[in-house]
Structures are given as structure tokens and as C-alpha cells.
């Protein structure tokens, strides 16, 4: 049954900006996040405490979170951040943050390239991170990437994705986000994957979907997931994003495109479409290029 309300998990400031060639100023990032929160997005993932060597675009993570806490108080500390390991968690704890996420891989090759760990070794890295975070009272989200296809390994077996995903979730996560990192998923594949997770004992409420639009299938895949009862979707304002370790990964599902779909289905979400469109246009000005979101382009009108 299609849910009556959906939670949009905004990832633009983290997943969207991490792949930019140029470095965006801390001030622009902070304003971007504040604009998204003001537009009614209930969750805005702010940044990542990954080592600057690997993602230089997010090297100012501590400065961003400190500024948000100064401006927004507890609401700023409530914004989730990605922590790749215990060192990243240490930084989040020092700043008094309350929500963190870890990012695993469903495939061996991507685990090696993204985490410098084998598929099995990644769990040894995540287990103490999640355990310490939970002991400190933090909420933990788990991402699993390459759930539908891998640019080096090709199609990823569904049972392999379920095995990795459940193992990550069972470390102590409150939600598991299933990523179509290179955008090769199809509506039928989405249905099969969600069905396999529920058959393995996971509830649809524990799952979120994270689609990329490489082949123009993100909205079709979203509708398929809605039909399976999924009620949390990751999206990026303006369709920003990609993956620094997978060159075939293009933009995320655009938040505006998702909102337009949900509005058409009569599904509640609490997001002000006009405010998000204005924010994406504002950010596009800072990036020096138009937004890839179809809805942003349509509502913006001719240049």
C-alpha cells in the first residue's frame, strides 16, 4: 500500500556538494542548509567528517557544524552528519551532534576503493563506531551503496545486497538506506530488492531508498518503492550529486522532482516546493551552472 506521508531525507549539502570540482565556501554551505531547513525539509544531512584528503570539498565540516549550532542552537546539532569511522565519530561527539551515519558497500570492489577495506573487513570498522555512537545516545543511520549495480562488477546479486544490508543494520542502526549509486536500477529490480529485504525480516519502515537518475529512472523507481510501502526517500535539492569514487554516478533524485511526484499522488511531505526551487536556483548561481532538476528548470521558465 502506498503510504499517506513520506519523509524526504535531504542529502544535497553532503552527497550533493561532495562531488563538486570547485570548493564552496563555508558561508554558502551554511546558508544552503538553513534555506533547506526553512523550506520544511524534516531532515537535512549537513556534511561528512571524512578525511579532507579524500573529499576536500567537505574539509570544513567542523566549521559548518559549529556555525549551524551558533545560528540554530540545538536544531543545528540535530542535523545528521556522515562519519566514516571512529575518528569521524570523535569529531561529531566533540561538537555535541546527535545523529550520525555510516556508509558501507554491497560490493567488494567498491569497498576497496571507497573504504580501503574488503567487503567483510568494513564491518570490523563500523562495529565499534556504531556501538560507541549508540552508547553515547546518538542515532545511527546506515547507508549501503551499489545495491543495484557496480561499475566494476556489474549487476549485484540481490542476496548479496540483503546480506550486507542486514549485517549493517543489525550493528545498531535505526534505518538502512539502499543506494542505487550509479543509477542503473529499474522499477522491477526495486520491487524485487525490497521484497527480498522484507522476506529476510526487515520492515519497510526500517528502509529508505537512495536513487540516482543516471538513466532517467529515479522517479519510476521511487513510484515502485512507494507501491512496496517505502516511506523515506533520500533526495538532493536541484539534483546535485554523484560519487567521487564512481565516475558513472550522476546526480541524485532531485528533491523538487520528488515533491512534484508526491504532490501528484496526494502524499503529504511538509515541504514548500517553491522555497526549495528558489534555493536550488540560488545554489546553481554559486555553482555557475543550471540545476539538472527537471522541475526546477520548468518552474524557473526560460533563461
N, C-alpha and C positions, 0 to 999 in steps of 0.2 A: 504494500500500500504506500502511495506517495505521501510523505509527511506534510503536515499542515504548516510547519515552520522549519526553517533552515538556518543554521548558524554559518555565517561566512567568516572564515579564518583568513584574515588579510596577511599576505606574505610579501607584499611589494617592497617594504623597506629593507627586508633581509634577502629573500630569494630574488626579488626584482633587481635590486641595486648591486648584488654581489658580482654580477657578470658584466657590469659596465666597464668600458675601456678607460674612461676618464674617472677621476675621483670627485665625488660630490662632496661639498663642504658639510661640516657637522651641522651648521646652522640650517642649511636647506633640508638635511635629513630630519632634524628635529621638527621643523615646521611641517614637513611632509607627513610625519607620524601624527602630529597634533591635528592636522587637517583631516586625516582619515578617521581618527577617533571622533572628531566633531561631526563627521558625516554619518555617524551612527554605527560604524563597524564595531561589533562587540569584542573582537579580538584582533589586535594588530601586533604581529611579530616584528620586534623593533630592529634586531641586529643579531650578530653572531660573534661569540668570543673565540673565533678561530684564530690561529697564528697569522699575523699580518703578512708573513712570507707567502702564505697560500692564497689568502683573499685580501689583498691590500686595500680594496675598496671599503672594507669594514674595519680598518685598523683603528678607527676612532670609537670603537664600541663603548668603552668605558665613558668617554666624554659624552656620547649621545645619551646614555642611560642616566648619567649624573645630571645633565641638563634637563631631561624629561622629569626626573624626580624633583628638581628645583622648581620647575614650572607647574607640575601636575600633582606633586605630593605622592601619596600612596597610589594614586591612579597610574603614575609613571612607573612605579616599582612593580605594578601588577602586569605590565606588558611582558609577554614571553620573549626569551632570547634562546638562540641555539648554543649549546655547549658541546664541543666535540669530544671532551674528555674531562678528567678530574681537574686539570689546570683551568679549563674554561669554567668549570663549576666553582672553583675557588674564587674567581673574579666575580661571578654572579652573586655568590654569598657575601663577599666583601661589600657589595653595593646594596645588599638587602633586597634583592629581587626574589620574586615568589613563584615564577613559572619558567621552567626551562624545557628544552627539547634536545633529544639526541637523534643522530642521523645515521642509520645503518644502510646496508646494501643487500639486495637479494641475490647478487651475483658475485662470483669470485673475482673476476677481473676488475669490476668497479670498486670492490672493497680494497683491492690492492692499490688502485690508482687514487682513490679518494681518501682512504683511511690508512694506507700503508700497513694493512693487516689482511690476513686471509679471511675467508668467509666465517670460519669458526673463531679465529682469533679476535674478531671485532667484539664478540660477546664478553670476552675477558676484559676488554677496555670499558665497555658500557656498564657492566655489572656493578663495580664499585661506585661509578658515577651516579647511577640511578639510586643505588642503596643509600649513599650519603645524602643525596638530594631529598629523598623521601624521609630520612631520619631527621633532616633539618626542617621538615614541614613544607617542602616545595612540591608543587605539582610537576609531573614529568610527562611530556608528550614524546612519542617515538615515531620517527619517520622511517619508512623503508623505501629505498629508491630502486629503480629498474624493475618494477613489478610486472611490466608488460613486455619489455624488450630491452636489450642491451646492445650498444653499437659494436661491441667486440664479440659477444657470444650469440647474438641473435635472439630468437624467441626464448623466453624464460619459462620453464615448466611451472604450472600453477602450484603443484605440490611443493616445489622448492620455495616459492614465494610464501605460501602458507606456513611452511616450517620455520622460515626465518622470521616472518612477521609475528607469529605466536610466541616464538622464543624471545623476541624483543619486548613484546607487550608483557609477557609474564615476568620480566625482570622487575616490574612495578610501575609500568606506565598507566596513565589514565585513559589514553587514546592512542590509536595506531593510525597514522596517515599513510595511505598506499599511493606511491608516486609513479605516474607514467612519465618518467624523466625525459624520454626522447619523443614522447607524443605519438607512439605507434599503436596505442590501444584502440579497440573498436567496441561498439556497444555490446556485441555478443560476448566478447572477451571480458568486459566489465561484469556482465551478469554472471559468467562462469566463475570469475575470481571471487566475487562477493559470496556466491553460493558455496564455494569451497571453504571460505573462512567461517561461515555460519555452520556448515556441516562439521567443522573442526571445533565447534563450541563457542565461537565468538559471537557477541551480539552486534547487530548493526549499529547500535548506539555507541559502541566502542571503536567504530571505524570511521575514518574520514577519507575522502578521495582528493588527490592532488593531480590534476590533469594539465598537460601541456598541449599546445594547439598546433604542433608541427605539421600535421596532416589535415588540419581543419576539423578535427573530430571532438574537440573538448566539450562542446555543448551537447552533442549527441551522446557522448559518454556520460555527461552529467545527468541527462534525462534517463538513461539506462540505470544509473546508480540510484536516482530518485525512485524509480519503479521498484527497486530492490529494498527500499526503506532507508537509504543513507540520508542523514540529515545534517552532516557537516561537510563543507567543501572549502578547500583552500583556493584562494584566488589572489590575483595581483592587480592592483589599480593600474589601468591603462594597458594591461597585458605585458608589463615589464617582466624580464627574467630569462633565465636559461640555466646553464650549469657550467661552471668553469672547467670541469673535468670531462664533459661530454659535449663535444663541439656540435653534434647534431641536435642538441636540445635547444629549441627556440622558446618563445615566450610562454608564460603561464596562461591559464584560463584567465581572461580579463574579468575583473570584478564587475565592471559595468555590463558586460555581456551576460554574466551570470545573473545579475539583478534583473535585467530585461527578461530573461527566461523565466525567472521565478515570478515576476510580476504577471507575466502572461498566463502562468499556471495558477495564479491566485494564492501563492505560497508566501507567508509572512517571513520577513527577514530584518526589518527595522532599519534599513539603510536608505539614506537620501541619495537617490541616483544623481540628481543634479549636482550635489555637492561633491560626489566622487568624480564625476566628469570634469568639473571645474578644477579639481585637484590634479587630475591626470593631465589636463591641458597645461596647468601651471608647471608641473614637473617636466612635461615634454619641452617646455621653453628652456628649462635649465639643462636638459639633455641635448638640446639642439636638434631635435627630430620629432616628427609627429607620432602620436600614440598609435600602436598597432591594433588597438581595440576597435572593432567594427562599430560598436555603439558610440564610442567617443567620436569617431570620425563622422558618423551620421548626425549626431546631435550638434556637433560643432559647426556643421554646414561647410560650404565652400570656403577655401582659404582666401 
